[in-house]
């Protein structure tokens, strides 16, 4: 049976360290999720800019050649932060899509409207044909005229899985830290 002194020391140790541990876990969680989000945003931006500035893409759109699917698939296959690449002309006709049956069809959502209004790229989270997606839109410009756009996306359910793994690591850290605090305070109280 634990002595009263031992119980008080354990309670006091937990009382003192718990707020610090909670604060530390909050900071680590925020930092990890923010880092992961920044990494995804950076990847989406880089891919969108590379595609939108490629001469082959611009020529294909101008000539109406629907031969961009294999090109778009290279980016999806080689980048873990990119799940979807849609290339479309100014009339919103798709030249590439994750679902190849949608090639030639009109881009259905109004998410792309800002590309034509502001002539610059932006991020948005929205539901598309493949589910909730974190998207980067980038205009495709030739001779100062928008000829189309590229949308590069990360499926949110996959992104959510990454966040879940981060939170799992943090909970494990919290459990180990709490156990260490409890055991340390008990040993201290006995001595």
N, C-alpha and C positions, 0 to 999 in steps of 0.2 A: 504494500500500500504506500502510495506517495505521501510524503510529509506535506504539511501545510506550506512550508517554506518552498519546497520543490514546486508545488502547484503554482504559487505566486510568481516564482521566477519564470516558469514556463509561460504563464499568462502574460506577464509583463513583457517578455521577449517577443511573444507573438503580437502583442498590442503595439509595441514600438516598431517592429519590422514590417508588419502587414501594410501600413500605408505606403512605406517606401517601396515595398515589393510591388504593390498595385500600380504605383506611379511608374516604376521601372518597366513593368510589363506593358503598360499603356504606351509609353514612349517607344519601346522596341516594336510593338505591334504597328503603331502609326508609321514608324520609319520603314519597316519591312514592306508594308502594303504600299506606301508612297514610292519606295524604290522600285517595286514590281510594276506599279502603274506607270512610272516614268520610263522604265525600260520598254514596256509595251508601246507607249506613245512614241518613243524615239524610233523604234523599229517600224511602226506604221508610217511615221513621217518619212523616214529614209526610203522605204519601198515606194510609197506614193510619189515622192519627188523623182525618184529614179525612173519610174514608169512614165510619169507625165512629161519628162524631158527627153525621152528616147525617140529618135528620129523614126525608127521602124514603126512605133506605135502611132505617131502623128501621120506618117504616110499611109498606114493601113486604114486609119479613120477617114482621111481625105479621099482615098480611093474606094472606100466601102468594102474592103477586104476583111472578111470575118475569120482571120487567121491568127488571132491573138491568144487563143485559149492555151496552147502549149507554152507560150511565152509567160503567161500569167501563172501557170502551174509551177513553173520553175521557182517563183518567189514563195509560193505556198509550201513547196517541198523542201526548200532550203532555209526556211526561217520559222522557228517554233512559235514566234509571236504573231504570225500572219496565218489566218485560216481561210480568208476569202479575198479574192482580187476580182473586182468588176471594172471593166473598161467600157465606157459608153461614149457615143458621139453627142453632139449638141442637141439632138432630138431624143436623147436618152435611150437609144437602141444599144443593147448590150453586145459587146464584141467578145466578152469573156464572162464566165460565171462559174461558181462552184458546181452548180447544177447545169450541165451542158445543154439540157433541153431549153433553158431560158436564153441561150444565145440567139440574138436577132429580135428578141422581145423588148418591150419598153421597160425601163427601170421604173418600178411601180410606186415607190414612195416619194414624198416631196422633200426628202432630206437633202437632195442635191441642189435645190433651188438657190441656196446661199452661194454656191460655186459660181453661178451665172450672175448673181447680183454683185458680189464683192470681188470676184476674180482672184480669190486667194483661198488657201486651204484652211480647214477647220476640223475639229473633233465633235463627235456626237455619239450618244448611246441611244440605240433604238432597236425595235423589233423588226426583223426582216424575214425573208422566206426561210432562213436557216436558224432563226431564233434570235434572242437578245444579243446584240453585237455592239462592240466598241469600235467605232468607225473613224477613219480619216478620209476626208474628201480633198482632192487636189484638182485644180483645173488643168486641162491640157490646152496649151496656148501655142498658136502658130501665127506669126506675123501680127502680133498684138491682138489677135482675135481668138476667143474661146471656141475650140472645135470639138470639145468633149470634156470628160472628166474621168478620174480614176477614183474608185472607192476601195480602200484596203481595210479589212476588218479582222477583229479577234473575237471569236465566239465567247460570250460572257460565261457560259457554263464551264468552259475549259479554264477561263481566267478565274472563275470562282473556285475551282478546284485548287489552283495555285494558292489562293488566299486561304483556303481551308488548311492546306499543308503548313502554311506560315503560322496560323493560329494554333494548330496542333503542336508544332515545335515550341511555341510560347507557353502553352499549357503544360507541356512536359517540363519546361524550364521552371515554371511556377511550382509544380509539384515537387521537383527535386530541391528547389530553394526552400520551400516550406518544410520539407522533411529535414533538411540540414539545420534549419533554425530550431525546429522542435528538438532534435537530437542534441544539438549543441547546448541549448538552454537546459536540458535535462542533465547533461554531463556537468555543466557549470554548477547547477543547483546541488548536485550530490557532493561536489568538492567544496 
